[in-house]
Amino acid sequence: MPSTATAMQPGATSRGDSHSLSSRQRRNTVLCLILVLLTLAFYNSVAHNGFTNLDDENYIVHNPHVRAGLTWETVKWAFTTYDAANWHPLTWLSHALDCQLFGVNPVGHHYVTVLLHAANVILLFLLLEGATGLAWPALMVAALFALHPVNVESVAWAAERKNVLSMLFFLLALYAYGSYARRVSLKRYAVVAVFFALGLMAKPEVITFPFVLLLWDYWPLRRMFGGAVPSPTASPVSGSQFSVLREGRTGEASVSAGNGAPRSFFYLFLEKVPLLLLSAGSAVITLVAQRAGHAMRVASNQVRFGNAVVAYVSYVGKAFWPARLAAVYPHPEGSLPTWQVAGSAVALLLVTGLVLYARNRRYLAVGWFWFLGTLVPVIGVIQVGVQAMADRYAYIPYIGLFICVVWGLTEFAGERKIDPAWFALPAVATLITFGILTRHQIAYWHDSETIWRHTLSVTKNNYMAHDGLARTLAKEGRAEEAMVQFDAAENIAMYSAPALIEIGVYAQTHGRVQDAIKQYQQSVEASTNPKLRAVGLSYLGLAFTETGDFSRAGTNYKQALQQDPDNPSALVGSGLLAERDGDFNFAAAQISHAMSVAPTDVGYVLLEQALRRSGRSAEADDALAKVQRISTNISQARRSADQVLASAGLLAN
């Protein structure tokens, strides 16, 4: 019969484990609170920011579906639209929920994103601490992620909610995978798949998740090539945490294997096949959406691959020296210098070689290949948009670099028996520095003019920044300043024909007719579409009519109708010129044709005038009756018609 002491021993051990777990939970709760307070303290100023004209208007301010709130119609639209050249229904629904709660008040929208970012910070800490048993390195990685200035773009830019939201589901899926790895079951695998699918429906950038899981199997779970899966109830590492790191230099707590026993690479790869199928489906949908939204750009292989190699090195540089951050980094027009591409490639190969050489330090390989791999969808091999790189693309990849640095320093200190206190001051100084830089970066996102002027100050030949600033100034009625920026953008890259027409209309309505004529002429030259050429020619006719050059106006109207016989502006314009020359019947025919294509109250007023001049009173009365039926403000319609007649040198009847 066992002794009393022996009989009590299991109970004592159980009580000790329970106490240890309780202590760990209390510690983690305190550290999570610290992380949340740190994040909110440095991001609180985002509440003073408004929306910008960098997609915020398309995503929120001028989007009727989103502004309608969470209605059944909005839900259907969110799951079927390729608006903004993307398929991300959860992102649309999150914006719609914000509109239902806060309207278009930017404070609520911004602060929800900050809270989501704080949730990501907590999840990252709990994920790393639970997988490795090391609290302080996990805390430092999470704090770096919380305060790194490069992440400001993802958090302070309202339209980039998709990045923060997809990251939330990415981390939840990774956290669920840890539970699955400890006890394999179909139900637990399904939870992983559901979270991953939700992440893809927020933003397809998380498409590399199955490959991240293979890295996670290698470290810290050690399901690949030896080791064991850590238990969530493992005792916290006490004393020198290096003793855990030193065991395989991996930083994972060890327990008996069971279902967490090591598996072959082939088995682990097959295990990810259902998730890879989700990735493949998302990739197809994304390509269709981007083609539908004309977001894909044509560039040579040399330019695309060269830029990708240089961008990788630039991302590493901004991780350690986050200076001159911009909303848009312009893509190189041609091939980058050979020395720059070659030097960047050598640097990447050198780091990769060192990581592989130090294969006994598994966290290095995982961190480095996490960084390289999660950037693949957005590195520009398939060019989407006009940017060479973007801060928002580093939101997930930088976690890999943070793991390399923090776990590397932890091991360095352990090997040399350096008191961890010596690292406390540099760590705090780094976080404070990043926090201050983050607050400065948030201020640049205060409004459209501020972000675009800042971007122009830290980049060169930035077409998008000049255009964005021009549109901001135009909206504020600062026509002279706006045209300077439009011209600057046009000197860097030619606008599309519709954009040239839009700029021309703006210039003309602000009294800059010669500038408008220049824009319309360029739109005609830039367009190969007959209907679009007709629009440019018709606007040229309007501009020449305004200058009194009726001969050239008539020529342009005639050319417009040769391109598109149903162009309403050219029909009305040619009709008014005919009316000016006394050919009232032809004038009435042209304007009547225009009204059959695009009826307006102003157009019918003009038709009434032409018919009365031609002596066709009954038909004129019919035209007047139509004005009365379709017009919401007849007096305004008549005033507008009088202005149109005056511009053609005609007086109203």
N, C-alpha and C positions, 0 to 999 in steps of 0.2 A: 504494500500500500504506500503510495507516495507520501512524502512528508508534506506538512502544511506549507512549508516554504516553497516546495516544488509545485504544489497545487496552485499556489497563489501567483506563481511566476507569469503564466500567460496573461492573467488578469492585469498584473502590474505592467507588463509590456503593452497591453492594449491601452491601459490608461496613459502610458507614456506616449504612445503613438497619437492618441486622441488629443493630449495636451500639445504635442508638437504640431499637429494639424491645425488646432485652434490658434496657436501662436502664429503660424504661417498665414492663416487667413486674416488675422488681425493686422499683421504687418502689410500684407498685400492691399487690404482695404485702405490703410493709411497712405500707402504709396500711390494708389489709384487716385485718392482725393488730392494728393499733392500734384499729380500730373494734370488733373482737371483744372485745379486752381491756377497752375502755371499756364496752361493753354488759354484759359479765359482771360487771365490778366494781360497777356501780351496780344490777344486778338480782340479785346474788348472794343478797341477804337474802330473796328469794322462797322459798328453800329452807326457811325457818322457818315458812312459812304453811301452814295446813291447807285443807280444803275448806270452802265456805260453803253455806248453804241457798238461795243464789241460783242455781238450776239445777244446781249440782254434784251434788246427790243424784240428780236425774233423769238426768243425763248419765252419771254414773260410779258413785257410791257405792251407790245402790239400783237400778241398772239390771242385771238378770241377764244380758242379752245381752252387754253390754259387759264385765261382770266375768268372763264365760266365756272371754275372750281371743279370739284369732284362730282361730275354728273355722269350718267350712263353714256351720253354722247361723247364726252371727253374720254372716257375709258375706251370706247370703241375706236375713236380717232387715234389714241395713243398707241394702240396695238396694230394699227393698220397703216400709219403714215410713215413716209420716208422724209418728212420735213427735216430741215437742217442737215440733209445728207446722212442721216443716221436712223437706225432703228433702236430706240432705247425707251420703251414704254414706261418703265418704272421711273425714269428721270422726268418724263412729261407729267406723270401722275404726282410726283413729289412737288413739282412746281405748281400744279393745279391745287394741291392741298394747301400750299402756302398762300395762294391767291384766295382760297376760300377762307383761310384764317386771318390773313393780313391785308387782303386786297393787293394793291401794287405799292404798298409801303415797303421800301427796300430794307428797312431795319429788320423786320421779321424774317425776310428771305435770307439775309446775310447771317443772322444769328442762328437760324436753324442749321446752316452749313457749318458754322463754328461748333455747334453742339455735336454734329455728326463727326467732325474732325476730332473732337475730344473723345468721342466714343471709339474712334479708330485707334487713338493713342492708348486708351485703356486696354482694348483688345490686343494690341500688339504687345504690351507689357505682359499681360496674363498669358498670352500664347508662348512667348519666349521663356518666361519664368516657369510655366508649367512643363514645357518640353525639356528644359535644361536643369531646373532646380536652382538656378543662379539668379537671385533677385536683382543685385546691383547692376550687373551688365545689362540685364533686361530693362531695368529702369532707365539707364543711360541711353540705350537705343531708342526707347519710346520717347524720352525727352528730346533727343536730337530730331526725331521725326516730328514731334509737336512744334518745335520752334525753328526748324531750318527755314531760312528766308525763301528758298526756292519753292516751298510748298504754299507760299502766300497766294500764288496765282490760282491754285486749286480751291482755296478756301475763300478768298476775298472777291473772286470773280463769280457773280451770281450764276451765270450761264454754265459754269463749270461744276455745278452741283453733281453732275454725272460722275466726275472723277472720285469725289469723296464718297458718294453713295455706292459706287461699284467696289471701292476699297472695303467698305463695311462688310459687304457680302463675301468678298474675297477672304477677309480675315475670319469671318464666321465659318466659312467652308474649311479653311485650314485648321481652325480650332476643332471643328467637328471631325476632321480627319484624324486628329490625335486620339479622339475617343474611339474611332473605328479601328485604328491601328492597335490599340490596347486590347480590344475584343472585337474581332471581325464578325460582322453580321450584315445581312442585306438591309435591314432597317437603318443601321448607322450609315451605311454607304449611301442610302437614299437621301439621308439628311445632307450629306456632303454634296450630292448632285443637285439637290434643290437650291441650296445656298449658292452654288456655282452658277446655276441657271439664272437665278435672280441677279447675280453680279453681271452676267452677260446682258441682261435686259436693262441694266443701268448704264453700262458702257462696255463695248466689246474689247476694250484694251486688256481685260483680265483673261483673255483667251489663252494665255500661256499657263494657266493654273495647273493643268495636269503635269506639266514639266516641272513646275515648282514643287509639286508633291513628290516627284522622283528625287529632287534635291533634299526635300524634307525627310524622305526615307533614308537618305545617306547620312544626314545630320540634321537635327539632333536625335531623330528616332532610331537610327542605326538598324533599320529593317533590312538594309542593303549591306552586304559584306561584313556581317558580324555585329554583335552588341545586343541591346535589348531596348524595348520601349519603356520610357519612364512611367512610373505610376503617378497619377494626380495626387495621391495621398502620401507620396514619398516625403520623408522628413526634410526640412530645409537644410541646406548645406551650412554647417557650422564650422567655426574655426577658420582655417585657411581654405578658401574656396578653390585654391589651386590644386588641392588634393583631388578634386573631382575633375578638373581640367586635365590633370596630368595622366589620368587613366584613359589612354587613347587620345589625349588632348582634344576631347570633343565637348566636354561640358555637359554631358547628359547623366542623369541619375540612373543607376542600374537596378533592375529588379529581375526576378525570374521570368523566363521568356513566355511560355504559353503561346497564345495566338500572336503575340508580338515577336515570335522567333524570326530570325533572319530569313529572308527569301532571296531567290535568284533575281537578277535584273529582269529576266524574261517574264517571270511571274508578276513582278511589280509593274512591268509595262503593260501586260495583259489586263491587270487589275484596273488600269487607267483608261482602257479602251472606251467604255461608255462615256467618260468625261471628254475624251478626245472627239467622240462623235458630236457632243454638244459644241465643242470648239469649232469643229468643221462646219456645223450648221450655222453658227454665229458668223463665221468668216464669209460664208456664201451670202448670207443676208446683208452683211456689212458692205460687201463689194457691190451688190445690187443697189443698196441705198446710196452709196457714194457715186456710183455711175448715174443714178437717177438725179442726184443733186449736183452733177457736174463738178464734184469735188476733186476728182482724180486729175493729176497733172502729167503731161507727157514730158519726159526728160530722158536723156541718153543714159545708158548703163554706167558709163564712166562718171557722169555727174552724180547720179544717185548713189552709187557705191562709194565714190570718193567722199561725198558729203556725209554718208553714214559713218564711215571710219573716223572722220574728223569730229563729227558730232559726239561719238562715244567718248573721245578724249576731252571734249569741251564739257560734257556732263560731269566727268570725274573732276575736272578743274573747278567747276562751280560748286561741287559738293564740299570742297575744302576751302575755296575762296569765292563765296557767293557775292560777287560784285558785278555791277553793270547788268543787272537783271532787267529784262524787257518783256513786254507783252507779246512782241513778235520779233523773231530773229530772221531777217530776210534770207531766202535761199540764194546760193550763188548763181549768177546768170549763166556762167559757163563752167568749165572744168576748174577745179581748185589747183593751186600750184602743186606740182609733183612732189616737191620736198615736204609739203605739209601733209599730204596724204600718206606718203611713205613713212615719214616720221611718226605719224599717229598710228599707223599699222604696226610699226616696230615696237612702239610703247605698249600697245595692246597685247601683242604676242609675248613680249617680255614679262608682263605681269601675269599673263596666263601660264607661261612656263614656270614662273616662280611658284604660283599657286599649286600647280600639278606636282612640282618638286617637293613641296611641303605637304604632301598628301596625308601625312599623319596628323596634320591640323585641319580636320575636316571642315571646320567653320569657314576657313579661307576659301576653299573650293565652292562651298555652298553660297557664301556671300557674293563672291565674284561672278559666278555663273547665274545667280539670281539677278544681279545687276545687268549682265549682258543679255540674258534671255528674256527678261520681262520688258526690255526696251525694243526687242525685235519688231513687234507689230507697229511701232511708231517711229522707228529710226529712219524711215524714208526710203527704204528699198522699193516699196510701193509708195510713190509720192502722192500724198493727199494734202491739199492746201499749198500755200506758198512759203511756209516756214522751213528753215533749215533744221530747227530743233525747237523745243518749247519747254518751259519750266514745268508745266502741268504733267508732262510725260514722265518726269522723274519721281512722281509721288510714290509709286510702288517700288521702282528699281533702287532708289537710294537706301531702302531698308537693307539691301544686301551689302552695300558699302559700309553702312553703320555697323552691321554685324562683324564684318572683317576688322574694322578699326577697334571697336570696343572689346570684342573677345580677344583680339590680338594683344591689346594693351594689358588686359587682365592676365593673360598667360605670361606676358613679359614681366609683369610685376611679381607673379608667383615664382617664376624661375629664378629671379634674382632676389627673392625674399624681401621685396620692397614693401614697406607698410602701405596699405591702400590709402591711408590718410594723405599720402603725398600726391595722390591723383585727385583728391577731392577739390582742391583749390583750382587747378587747371580745368577740371570738369565744370565746376560752377561758373568760372570765368567764360568758358566757351559757350555755355547755355545763355548766360546773360548777354554776351555779345550777339549771339544769334537772335535772341529775343528783341534786342534793340534794333537790329537790322530788319527783323520782321515787322516791327511797328513802323519803321520808315517805309518799308515796301508796301504795307497796307495803305499808307497815306497816298501813295502814287495811284492807287485804285479808287480814289475818292470820287472822281468824275471822269468823263470822257476826255476833256481837254487836258487834265493833269496826266492821265496815263499816256496819252499820245505824245505830249510834249516831252515827258520823261523818256519814252521810248526813242524819240528822235535824238535826244541828248546822249544816248548810250549806244546807238547803232548808226550805221551809214547806209545810204541808198535804200531807205526803207519805204517802199511804195505804199504798203498798207498803213503805216503810221501817218504818212502825209495825207492819204485819202481819208483815214479815220478822223484826223484833225480837221480836214477841210469840211467834212460833213457835220462835224460838231459846230464849227464856226458858222456854217451855212444855216443850221437850225436856229442859231442864236441871232440871225440877221446880220452877221458881220461879213458882208459880201466881199469887200475888198480883201480882207484877210483870207477868206475862204478860197477865192480865186487864186491867190498866191500859192496856197497849199495844193489845190487841184493841179495847177501848172507844174509844181514841183513833183507831184506823183506822176504826171504824164511824161515828164522828162526822164523818169526812171523806167517806166513800163507803160505800154500803150493800154488805155482803158478798152473795155469791150464796147461794141457799138451801142448797146442799150445804155451803158454808163455814160458814154459820150453825149448821147441825146439828153440824158438826165441832167448832166452838168450844163449843157447848152440851155436847157429850159430854165435852170436856176439863174444862169448869167443873164438871159433875156428878161426874165421877170424882175431883175434888179438893175435894169438899164444898161447892161453891158452887151449891146446887140452884136458888136463886132466879135467879141469873145464867143458869143453864142454861134455866130456864123462859122467860126473856125471849128468849134466842136461838132456842129452838124456836118460840115464837110468831111471831117475826119471819120465820123460815124459811117458816112456813105462809102468812103474808101475802105473802111475796116470790115464791112459786112458783105457776105456773099449770099445772104438770104434776100430774095426779092422783096418780100413784105417788109423786112426791116430796113432795106434801102429806101423803100417808098416812104417809110416813116421819117427817116432822116431828110429826104428830099422835100417832104411836105413841110417839115419844120424850117428848112431853108427858105421855102417859099414864104412862110409866115414872117421870118426875120427880114427878108428883102422887102416884103410889103411894108413892114414897120419903118424901114429906112426910106421908103418912097421909090425904090427901084422896082417898079411894077413889071418891067420887061423881064428882068432876071427872075422875079417871083413867078411869072407866068411860065417861064422855061422850066423851072424846078417843079412846078405843079404838073406840067405835062409829062416830065420824066418820071415823076412819082406814079402817075396813072398808067404809064407804060409798064412799070414794075408791078403795080397792083391796082387794077381798074376799080377796086372797091374801097380804096383808101379814103375814109371820110374827110380828113383834113384837106387833102388835095382836091377832093370834089367841091367842098365848100369854098376853098380858096380860089379855085379856078372859076367857080360860079360868081363870086364877088367881083373878080376882075372883069368877067364878061358883063356883069351888071354895070360896072363902072364905064365900060365902053359902049353901053346902050343895048347890048344883046340880052334883053330881059328873058326871052323864052329859053335861051341856052342856059342862062343863070338859074332859072327855075328848075330846069331839067337836072342840072348838076346837083343842086342842093336837095332836090327831091330824091335823087339817087342816094345821096349821103344819108338822108333820113330813113331810107329803107334798109340801110346797112346798120346804122347806129343812131337811133332816134334820140334827140335831146330837146328840151324846151327852147333853148337858145337857137338851135338849128331850125325849129319850126317857126320861130319868130322871123328869122332871116328868110325862110321860104315864103312866109306870108308877105313880106316886103317885096320880094322879087315878083311874086304873082300879081300883086296890086300894080306894080310898075308896068307889068305886061298887059294889064287890063283884064285879068282873069279873076274877077272879084269873088265869084262863087267858090273857086278853088282856094282863094285866099281865106275866105271865111272858114272853110274846112280845116285849113292849116291852123287858124286861130283856135278853132274848137279843140284841136289836138293839143295845142299849148295848154289850154285850160284844163284838159284832162290829166296831163302828165306832170305839169309843173307844180312844185310846192311853194313857189314864190314868183308869181308872174312879173311883179315889178322888178325884181332882181334880174329875171331873164331878159326883160326888155332893156334894162341898163347895160347888161353884158352884150346884147345884140347891137346896141347903139355904139359901143366901144369897138366892136368888130367892124361895123360899117365905117366908122370914122377912120380906122387904120387903113382901110382900102380907099379912102377919099370919097366916101359916100355919106349922104345924110339920110336919117330915118324919115319915112313918109309922115 
